[in-house]
């Protein structure tokens, strides 16, 4: 009985494993998975990271992030988050 369960589980895993395989439909050469994993900044050998809907991602500079932080402090967003979301009873 256990043998039958293991065989069925292995067949199911084999049948569904190929559903997650990627295909490279573009004419660009395929990069290895190791090259994609080694890149921590989101860029691959083919260029910057592109989300599923096809628009390139704008990477923010430190100055832009700092300006957003200053703006959030000035208009009260940080105070609101600290009092509601991050409040410890």
PDB file as gemmi writes it, atoms N, CA and C in Angstrom:
CRYST1    1.000    1.000    1.000  90.00  90.00  90.00 P 1                      
ATOM      1  N   UNK A   1       0.825  -1.195   0.000  1.00  0.00           N  
ATOM      2  CA  UNK A   1       0.000   0.000   0.000  1.00  0.00           C  
ATOM      3  C   UNK A   1       0.869   1.259   0.000  1.00  0.00           C  
ATOM      4  N   UNK A   2       1.929   1.253   0.825  1.00  0.00           N  
ATOM      5  CA  UNK A   2       2.818   2.404   0.840  1.00  0.00           C  
ATOM      6  C   UNK A   2       3.542   2.550  -0.497  1.00  0.00           C  
ATOM      7  N   UNK A   3       3.873   1.428  -1.108  1.00  0.00           N  
ATOM      8  CA  UNK A   3       4.562   1.447  -2.395  1.00  0.00           C  
ATOM      9  C   UNK A   3       3.694   2.129  -3.450  1.00  0.00           C  
ATOM     10  N   UNK A   4       2.421   1.831  -3.459  1.00  0.00           N  
ATOM     11  CA  UNK A   4       1.495   2.419  -4.414  1.00  0.00           C  
ATOM     12  C   UNK A   4       1.371   3.931  -4.186  1.00  0.00           C  
ATOM     13  N   UNK A   5       1.325   4.356  -2.941  1.00  0.00           N  
ATOM     14  CA  UNK A   5       1.230   5.776  -2.615  1.00  0.00           C  
ATOM     15  C   UNK A   5       2.476   6.518  -3.079  1.00  0.00           C  
ATOM     16  N   UNK A   6       3.641   5.921  -2.871  1.00  0.00           N  
ATOM     17  CA  UNK A   6       4.883   6.553  -3.290  1.00  0.00           C  
ATOM     18  C   UNK A   6       4.950   6.665  -4.809  1.00  0.00           C  
ATOM     19  N   UNK A   7       4.528   5.626  -5.513  1.00  0.00           N  
ATOM     20  CA  UNK A   7       4.545   5.641  -6.975  1.00  0.00           C  
ATOM     21  C   UNK A   7       3.604   6.714  -7.516  1.00  0.00           C  
ATOM     22  N   UNK A   8       2.419   6.824  -6.936  1.00  0.00           N  
ATOM     23  CA  UNK A   8       1.458   7.839  -7.379  1.00  0.00           C  
ATOM     24  C   UNK A   8       2.007   9.241  -7.105  1.00  0.00           C  
ATOM     25  N   UNK A   9       2.643   9.434  -5.969  1.00  0.00           N  
ATOM     26  CA  UNK A   9       3.207  10.741  -5.633  1.00  0.00           C  
ATOM     27  C   UNK A   9       4.341  11.102  -6.590  1.00  0.00           C  
ATOM     28  N   UNK A  10       5.165  10.132  -6.931  1.00  0.00           N  
ATOM     29  CA  UNK A  10       6.267  10.388  -7.855  1.00  0.00           C  
ATOM     30  C   UNK A  10       5.745  10.722  -9.260  1.00  0.00           C  
ATOM     31  N   UNK A  11       4.715  10.024  -9.701  1.00  0.00           N  
ATOM     32  CA  UNK A  11       4.133  10.311 -11.008  1.00  0.00           C  
ATOM     33  C   UNK A  11       3.507  11.707 -11.040  1.00  0.00           C  
ATOM     34  N   UNK A  12       2.844  12.069  -9.960  1.00  0.00           N  
ATOM     35  CA  UNK A  12       2.227  13.391  -9.897  1.00  0.00           C  
ATOM     36  C   UNK A  12       3.298  14.480  -9.901  1.00  0.00           C  
ATOM     37  N   UNK A  13       4.388  14.269  -9.173  1.00  0.00           N  
ATOM     38  CA  UNK A  13       5.468  15.251  -9.133  1.00  0.00           C  
ATOM     39  C   UNK A  13       6.130  15.374 -10.502  1.00  0.00           C  
ATOM     40  N   UNK A  14       6.290  14.269 -11.188  1.00  0.00           N  
ATOM     41  CA  UNK A  14       6.903  14.297 -12.515  1.00  0.00           C  
ATOM     42  C   UNK A  14       5.998  15.008 -13.526  1.00  0.00           C  
ATOM     43  N   UNK A  15       4.716  14.759 -13.437  1.00  0.00           N  
ATOM     44  CA  UNK A  15       3.775  15.350 -14.392  1.00  0.00           C  
ATOM     45  C   UNK A  15       3.649  16.855 -14.189  1.00  0.00           C  
ATOM     46  N   UNK A  16       3.683  17.323 -12.954  1.00  0.00           N  
ATOM     47  CA  UNK A  16       3.509  18.748 -12.696  1.00  0.00           C  
ATOM     48  C   UNK A  16       4.818  19.511 -12.722  1.00  0.00           C  
ATOM     49  N   UNK A  17       5.936  18.849 -12.638  1.00  0.00           N  
ATOM     50  CA  UNK A  17       7.227  19.532 -12.635  1.00  0.00           C  
ATOM     51  C   UNK A  17       7.503  20.276 -13.919  1.00  0.00           C  
ATOM     52  N   UNK A  18       7.063  19.768 -15.034  1.00  0.00           N  
ATOM     53  CA  UNK A  18       7.334  20.434 -16.302  1.00  0.00           C  
ATOM     54  C   UNK A  18       6.448  21.653 -16.519  1.00  0.00           C  
ATOM     55  N   UNK A  19       5.413  21.824 -15.743  1.00  0.00           N  
ATOM     56  CA  UNK A  19       4.521  22.966 -15.904  1.00  0.00           C  
ATOM     57  C   UNK A  19       5.210  24.274 -15.535  1.00  0.00           C  
ATOM     58  N   UNK A  20       6.263  24.205 -14.724  1.00  0.00           N  
ATOM     59  CA  UNK A  20       6.941  25.402 -14.269  1.00  0.00           C  
ATOM     60  C   UNK A  20       8.213  25.691 -15.054  1.00  0.00           C  
ATOM     61  N   UNK A  21       8.478  24.940 -16.087  1.00  0.00           N  
ATOM     62  CA  UNK A  21       9.678  25.166 -16.890  1.00  0.00           C  
ATOM     63  C   UNK A  21       9.510  26.430 -17.717  1.00  0.00           C  
ATOM     64  N   UNK A  22      10.590  27.182 -17.850  1.00  0.00           N  
ATOM     65  CA  UNK A  22      10.545  28.413 -18.630  1.00  0.00           C  
ATOM     66  C   UNK A  22      10.997  28.142 -20.056  1.00  0.00           C  
ATOM     67  N   UNK A  23      10.396  28.872 -20.961  1.00  0.00           N  
ATOM     68  CA  UNK A  23      10.856  28.814 -22.335  1.00  0.00           C  
ATOM     69  C   UNK A  23      11.356  30.190 -22.710  1.00  0.00           C  
ATOM     70  N   UNK A  24      12.350  30.228 -23.548  1.00  0.00           N  
ATOM     71  CA  UNK A  24      12.912  31.489 -24.005  1.00  0.00           C  
ATOM     72  C   UNK A  24      12.366  31.747 -25.401  1.00  0.00           C  
ATOM     73  N   UNK A  25      11.292  32.533 -25.482  1.00  0.00           N  
ATOM     74  CA  UNK A  25      10.642  32.770 -26.768  1.00  0.00           C  
ATOM     75  C   UNK A  25      11.326  33.860 -27.585  1.00  0.00           C  
ATOM     76  N   UNK A  26      12.198  34.634 -26.969  1.00  0.00           N  
ATOM     77  CA  UNK A  26      12.874  35.690 -27.718  1.00  0.00           C  
ATOM     78  C   UNK A  26      14.078  35.117 -28.453  1.00  0.00           C  
ATOM     79  N   UNK A  27      14.656  35.898 -29.313  1.00  0.00           N  
ATOM     80  CA  UNK A  27      15.827  35.466 -30.066  1.00  0.00           C  
ATOM     81  C   UNK A  27      17.121  35.672 -29.288  1.00  0.00           C  
ATOM     82  N   UNK A  28      17.028  36.280 -28.114  1.00  0.00           N  
ATOM     83  CA  UNK A  28      18.220  36.505 -27.305  1.00  0.00           C  
ATOM     84  C   UNK A  28      18.708  35.182 -26.735  1.00  0.00           C  
ATOM     85  N   UNK A  29      20.007  35.041 -26.534  1.00  0.00           N  
ATOM     86  CA  UNK A  29      20.524  33.792 -25.978  1.00  0.00           C  
ATOM     87  C   UNK A  29      20.074  33.629 -24.535  1.00  0.00           C  
ATOM     88  N   UNK A  30      19.819  32.411 -24.152  1.00  0.00           N  
ATOM     89  CA  UNK A  30      19.360  32.119 -22.796  1.00  0.00           C  
ATOM     90  C   UNK A  30      20.525  32.249 -21.828  1.00  0.00           C  
ATOM     91  N   UNK A  31      20.254  32.834 -20.651  1.00  0.00           N  
ATOM     92  CA  UNK A  31      21.279  32.921 -19.626  1.00  0.00           C  
ATOM     93  C   UNK A  31      21.101  31.762 -18.671  1.00  0.00           C  
ATOM     94  N   UNK A  32      22.163  31.400 -18.028  1.00  0.00           N  
ATOM     95  CA  UNK A  32      22.069  30.288 -17.085  1.00  0.00           C  
ATOM     96  C   UNK A  32      21.409  30.765 -15.810  1.00  0.00           C  
ATOM     97  N   UNK A  33      20.843  29.848 -15.075  1.00  0.00           N  
ATOM     98  CA  UNK A  33      20.179  30.188 -13.819  1.00  0.00           C  
ATOM     99  C   UNK A  33      21.199  30.728 -12.832  1.00  0.00           C  
ATOM    100  N   UNK A  34      22.399  30.188 -12.842  1.00  0.00           N  
ATOM    101  CA  UNK A  34      23.440  30.661 -11.942  1.00  0.00           C  
ATOM    102  C   UNK A  34      23.756  32.122 -12.154  1.00  0.00           C  
ATOM    103  N   UNK A  35      23.758  32.583 -13.395  1.00  0.00           N  
ATOM    104  CA  UNK A  35      24.034  33.988 -13.675  1.00  0.00           C  
ATOM    105  C   UNK A  35      22.909  34.872 -13.168  1.00  0.00           C  
ATOM    106  N   UNK A  36      21.678  34.393 -13.250  1.00  0.00           N  
ATOM    107  CA  UNK A  36      20.548  35.177 -12.768  1.00  0.00           C  
ATOM    108  C   UNK A  36      20.516  35.215 -11.250  1.00  0.00           C  
ATOM    109  N   UNK A  37      20.850  34.121 -10.590  1.00  0.00           N  
ATOM    110  CA  UNK A  37      20.830  34.070  -9.131  1.00  0.00           C  
ATOM    111  C   UNK A  37      21.975  34.892  -8.564  1.00  0.00           C  
ATOM    112  N   UNK A  38      23.122  34.877  -9.227  1.00  0.00           N  
ATOM    113  CA  UNK A  38      24.280  35.598  -8.721  1.00  0.00           C  
ATOM    114  C   UNK A  38      24.081  37.104  -8.774  1.00  0.00           C  
ATOM    115  N   UNK A  39      23.192  37.588  -9.579  1.00  0.00           N  
ATOM    116  CA  UNK A  39      22.945  39.012  -9.711  1.00  0.00           C  
ATOM    117  C   UNK A  39      21.927  39.448  -8.670  1.00  0.00           C  
ATOM    118  N   UNK A  40      22.392  40.153  -7.641  1.00  0.00           N  
ATOM    119  CA  UNK A  40      21.505  40.575  -6.564  1.00  0.00           C  
ATOM    120  C   UNK A  40      20.809  41.886  -6.850  1.00  0.00           C  
ATOM    121  N   UNK A  41      21.248  42.623  -7.864  1.00  0.00           N  
ATOM    122  CA  UNK A  41      20.668  43.934  -8.108  1.00  0.00           C  
ATOM    123  C   UNK A  41      19.477  43.887  -9.052  1.00  0.00           C  
ATOM    124  N   UNK A  42      19.019  42.705  -9.443  1.00  0.00           N  
ATOM    125  CA  UNK A  42      17.859  42.595 -10.300  1.00  0.00           C  
ATOM    126  C   UNK A  42      18.182  42.643 -11.769  1.00  0.00           C  
ATOM    127  N   UNK A  43      19.424  42.913 -12.123  1.00  0.00           N  
ATOM    128  CA  UNK A  43      19.792  42.969 -13.530  1.00  0.00           C  
ATOM    129  C   UNK A  43      20.326  41.617 -13.967  1.00  0.00           C  
ATOM    130  N   UNK A  44      20.004  41.228 -15.175  1.00  0.00           N  
ATOM    131  CA  UNK A  44      20.523  39.993 -15.730  1.00  0.00           C  
ATOM    132  C   UNK A  44      21.531  40.347 -16.802  1.00  0.00           C  
ATOM    133  N   UNK A  45      22.071  39.352 -17.456  1.00  0.00           N  
ATOM    134  CA  UNK A  45      23.043  39.598 -18.516  1.00  0.00           C  
ATOM    135  C   UNK A  45      22.392  40.311 -19.699  1.00  0.00           C  
ATOM    136  N   UNK A  46      21.073  40.304 -19.786  1.00  0.00           N  
ATOM    137  CA  UNK A  46      20.365  40.914 -20.904  1.00  0.00           C  
ATOM    138  C   UNK A  46      19.973  42.355 -20.642  1.00  0.00           C  
ATOM    139  N   UNK A  47      20.175  42.867 -19.440  1.00  0.00           N  
ATOM    140  CA  UNK A  47      19.831  44.245 -19.146  1.00  0.00           C  
ATOM    141  C   UNK A  47      19.139  44.372 -17.809  1.00  0.00           C  
ATOM    142  N   UNK A  48      18.523  45.528 -17.536  1.00  0.00           N  
ATOM    143  CA  UNK A  48      17.874  45.739 -16.242  1.00  0.00           C  
ATOM    144  C   UNK A  48      16.637  44.869 -16.089  1.00  0.00           C  
ATOM    145  N   UNK A  49      16.207  44.721 -14.837  1.00  0.00           N  
ATOM    146  CA  UNK A  49      15.032  43.912 -14.538  1.00  0.00           C  
ATOM    147  C   UNK A  49      13.794  44.522 -15.178  1.00  0.00           C  
ATOM    148  N   UNK A  50      12.921  43.684 -15.707  1.00  0.00           N  
ATOM    149  CA  UNK A  50      11.689  44.133 -16.333  1.00  0.00           C  
ATOM    150  C   UNK A  50      10.536  43.346 -15.723  1.00  0.00           C  
ATOM    151  N   UNK A  51       9.544  44.018 -15.132  1.00  0.00           N  
ATOM    152  CA  UNK A  51       8.411  43.296 -14.560  1.00  0.00           C  
ATOM    153  C   UNK A  51       7.557  42.642 -15.638  1.00  0.00           C  
ATOM    154  N   UNK A  52       6.598  41.867 -15.211  1.00  0.00           N  
ATOM    155  CA  UNK A  52       5.781  41.067 -16.120  1.00  0.00           C  
ATOM    156  C   UNK A  52       5.019  41.923 -17.142  1.00  0.00           C  
ATOM    157  N   UNK A  53       4.641  43.137 -16.790  1.00  0.00           N  
ATOM    158  CA  UNK A  53       3.852  43.943 -17.723  1.00  0.00           C  
ATOM    159  C   UNK A  53       4.732  44.678 -18.728  1.00  0.00           C  
ATOM    160  N   UNK A  54       6.055  44.549 -18.665  1.00  0.00           N  
ATOM    161  CA  UNK A  54       6.932  45.014 -19.717  1.00  0.00           C  
ATOM    162  C   UNK A  54       7.537  46.391 -19.557  1.00  0.00           C  
ATOM    163  N   UNK A  55       7.248  47.114 -18.501  1.00  0.00           N  
ATOM    164  CA  UNK A  55       7.840  48.427 -18.305  1.00  0.00           C  
ATOM    165  C   UNK A  55       9.147  48.284 -17.528  1.00  0.00           C  
ATOM    166  N   UNK A  56      10.224  48.934 -17.955  1.00  0.00           N  
ATOM    167  CA  UNK A  56      11.482  48.822 -17.215  1.00  0.00           C  
ATOM    168  C   UNK A  56      11.368  49.456 -15.834  1.00  0.00           C  
ATOM    169  N   UNK A  57      12.096  48.901 -14.901  1.00  0.00           N  
ATOM    170  CA  UNK A  57      12.059  49.368 -13.516  1.00  0.00           C  
ATOM    171  C   UNK A  57      13.017  50.541 -13.364  1.00  0.00           C  
ATOM    172  N   UNK A  58      12.525  51.654 -12.798  1.00  0.00           N  
ATOM    173  CA  UNK A  58      13.373  52.813 -12.523  1.00  0.00           C  
ATOM    174  C   UNK A  58      14.004  52.601 -11.156  1.00  0.00           C  
ATOM    175  N   UNK A  59      15.322  52.510 -11.118  1.00  0.00           N  
ATOM    176  CA  UNK A  59      16.019  52.354  -9.856  1.00  0.00           C  
ATOM    177  C   UNK A  59      16.201  53.726  -9.221  1.00  0.00           C  
ATOM    178  N   UNK A  60      15.826  53.844  -7.940  1.00  0.00           N  
ATOM    179  CA  UNK A  60      15.907  55.122  -7.254  1.00  0.00           C  
ATOM    180  C   UNK A  60      17.322  55.365  -6.751  1.00  0.00           C  
ATOM    181  N   UNK A  61      17.693  56.624  -6.761  1.00  0.00           N  
ATOM    182  CA  UNK A  61      18.978  57.011  -6.203  1.00  0.00           C  
ATOM    183  C   UNK A  61      18.817  57.241  -4.709  1.00  0.00           C  
ATOM    184  N   UNK A  62      19.940  57.353  -4.021  1.00  0.00           N  
ATOM    185  CA  UNK A  62      19.872  57.618  -2.576  1.00  0.00           C  
ATOM    186  C   UNK A  62      19.201  58.954  -2.298  1.00  0.00           C  
ATOM    187  N   UNK A  63      19.449  59.920  -3.153  1.00  0.00           N  
ATOM    188  CA  UNK A  63      18.854  61.243  -2.964  1.00  0.00           C  
ATOM    189  C   UNK A  63      17.332  61.177  -3.097  1.00  0.00           C  
ATOM    190  N   UNK A  64      16.827  60.384  -4.045  1.00  0.00           N  
ATOM    191  CA  UNK A  64      15.376  60.246  -4.213  1.00  0.00           C  
ATOM    192  C   UNK A  64      14.747  59.571  -3.001  1.00  0.00           C  
ATOM    193  N   UNK A  65      15.405  58.541  -2.481  1.00  0.00           N  
ATOM    194  CA  UNK A  65      14.880  57.846  -1.304  1.00  0.00           C  
ATOM    195  C   UNK A  65      14.883  58.774  -0.098  1.00  0.00           C  
ATOM    196  N   UNK A  66      15.957  59.557   0.048  1.00  0.00           N  
ATOM    197  CA  UNK A  66      16.036  60.489   1.168  1.00  0.00           C  
ATOM    198  C   UNK A  66      14.944  61.548   1.074  1.00  0.00           C  
ATOM    199  N   UNK A  67      14.683  62.060  -0.129  1.00  0.00           N  
ATOM    200  CA  UNK A  67      13.631  63.055  -0.301  1.00  0.00           C  
ATOM    201  C   UNK A  67      12.258  62.479   0.044  1.00  0.00           C  
ATOM    202  N   UNK A  68      12.019  61.206  -0.310  1.00  0.00           N  
ATOM    203  CA  UNK A  68      10.753  60.561   0.058  1.00  0.00           C  
ATOM    204  C   UNK A  68      10.624  60.427   1.568  1.00  0.00           C  
ATOM    205  N   UNK A  69      11.733  60.124   2.242  1.00  0.00           N  
ATOM    206  CA  UNK A  69      11.710  60.012   3.691  1.00  0.00           C  
ATOM    207  C   UNK A  69      11.406  61.353   4.340  1.00  0.00           C  
ATOM    208  N   UNK A  70      12.060  62.403   3.858  1.00  0.00           N  
ATOM    209  CA  UNK A  70      11.808  63.746   4.399  1.00  0.00           C  
ATOM    210  C   UNK A  70      10.355  64.143   4.162  1.00  0.00           C  
ATOM    211  N   UNK A  71       9.833  63.865   2.986  1.00  0.00           N  
ATOM    212  CA  UNK A  71       8.444  64.202   2.671  1.00  0.00           C  
ATOM    213  C   UNK A  71       7.479  63.423   3.575  1.00  0.00           C  
ATOM    214  N   UNK A  72       7.762  62.159   3.813  1.00  0.00           N  
ATOM    215  CA  UNK A  72       6.894  61.344   4.669  1.00  0.00           C  
ATOM    216  C   UNK A  72       6.919  61.832   6.109  1.00  0.00           C  
ATOM    217  N   UNK A  73       8.067  62.304   6.566  1.00  0.00           N  
ATOM    218  CA  UNK A  73       8.140  62.864   7.919  1.00  0.00           C  
ATOM    219  C   UNK A  73       7.354  64.162   8.020  1.00  0.00           C  
ATOM    220  N   UNK A  74       7.445  65.002   6.985  1.00  0.00           N  
ATOM    221  CA  UNK A  74       6.799  66.301   7.023  1.00  0.00           C  
ATOM    222  C   UNK A  74       5.282  66.215   6.928  1.00  0.00           C  
ATOM    223  N   UNK A  75       4.750  65.301   6.129  1.00  0.00           N  
ATOM    224  CA  UNK A  75       3.295  65.248   5.986  1.00  0.00           C  
ATOM    225  C   UNK A  75       2.626  64.288   6.970  1.00  0.00           C  
ATOM    226  N   UNK A  76       3.392  63.689   7.870  1.00  0.00           N  
ATOM    227  CA  UNK A  76       2.801  62.886   8.940  1.00  0.00           C  
ATOM    228  C   UNK A  76       2.602  61.418   8.630  1.00  0.00           C  
ATOM    229  N   UNK A  77       3.068  60.942   7.498  1.00  0.00           N  
ATOM    230  CA  UNK A  77       2.891  59.523   7.168  1.00  0.00           C  
ATOM    231  C   UNK A  77       3.632  58.624   8.150  1.00  0.00           C  
ATOM    232  N   UNK A  78       4.849  59.006   8.518  1.00  0.00           N  
ATOM    233  CA  UNK A  78       5.619  58.180   9.444  1.00  0.00           C  
ATOM    234  C   UNK A  78       5.000  58.160  10.830  1.00  0.00           C  
ATOM    235  N   UNK A  79       4.519  59.288  11.282  1.00  0.00           N  
ATOM    236  CA  UNK A  79       3.875  59.342  12.592  1.00  0.00           C  
ATOM    237  C   UNK A  79       2.619  58.466  12.612  1.00  0.00           C  
ATOM    238  N   UNK A  80       1.855  58.495  11.517  1.00  0.00           N  
ATOM    239  CA  UNK A  80       0.649  57.666  11.425  1.00  0.00           C  
ATOM    240  C   UNK A  80       1.002  56.181  11.450  1.00  0.00           C  
ATOM    241  N   UNK A  81       2.012  55.788  10.666  1.00  0.00           N  
ATOM    242  CA  UNK A  81       2.410  54.381  10.651  1.00  0.00           C  
ATOM    243  C   UNK A  81       2.930  53.932  12.018  1.00  0.00           C  
ATOM    244  N   UNK A  82       3.702  54.796  12.671  1.00  0.00           N  
ATOM    245  CA  UNK A  82       4.230  54.441  13.990  1.00  0.00           C  
ATOM    246  C   UNK A  82       3.124  54.298  15.020  1.00  0.00           C  
ATOM    247  N   UNK A  83       2.056  55.081  14.880  1.00  0.00           N  
ATOM    248  CA  UNK A  83       0.969  55.016  15.876  1.00  0.00           C  
ATOM    249  C   UNK A  83      -0.032  53.895  15.583  1.00  0.00           C  
ATOM    250  N   UNK A  84      -0.110  53.430  14.353  1.00  0.00           N  
ATOM    251  CA  UNK A  84      -1.098  52.398  14.028  1.00  0.00           C  
ATOM    252  C   UNK A  84      -0.442  51.053  13.713  1.00  0.00           C  
ATOM    253  N   UNK A  85       0.313  51.009  12.680  1.00  0.00           N  
ATOM    254  CA  UNK A  85       0.862  49.745  12.211  1.00  0.00           C  
ATOM    255  C   UNK A  85       1.951  49.209  13.109  1.00  0.00           C  
ATOM    256  N   UNK A  86       2.823  50.080  13.568  1.00  0.00           N  
ATOM    257  CA  UNK A  86       3.963  49.632  14.358  1.00  0.00           C  
ATOM    258  C   UNK A  86       3.773  49.850  15.849  1.00  0.00           C  
ATOM    259  N   UNK A  87       2.566  50.133  16.276  1.00  0.00           N  
ATOM    260  CA  UNK A  87       2.313  50.377  17.696  1.00  0.00           C  
ATOM    261  C   UNK A  87       2.411  49.070  18.475  1.00  0.00           C  
ATOM    262  N   UNK A  88       3.115  49.112  19.592  1.00  0.00           N  
ATOM    263  CA  UNK A  88       3.239  47.935  20.450  1.00  0.00           C  
ATOM    264  C   UNK A  88       2.373  48.131  21.678  1.00  0.00           C  
ATOM    265  N   UNK A  89       1.441  47.226  21.911  1.00  0.00           N  
ATOM    266  CA  UNK A  89       0.553  47.385  23.067  1.00  0.00           C  
ATOM    267  C   UNK A  89       1.262  47.173  24.370  1.00  0.00           C  
TER     268      UNK A  89                                                      
END                                                                             
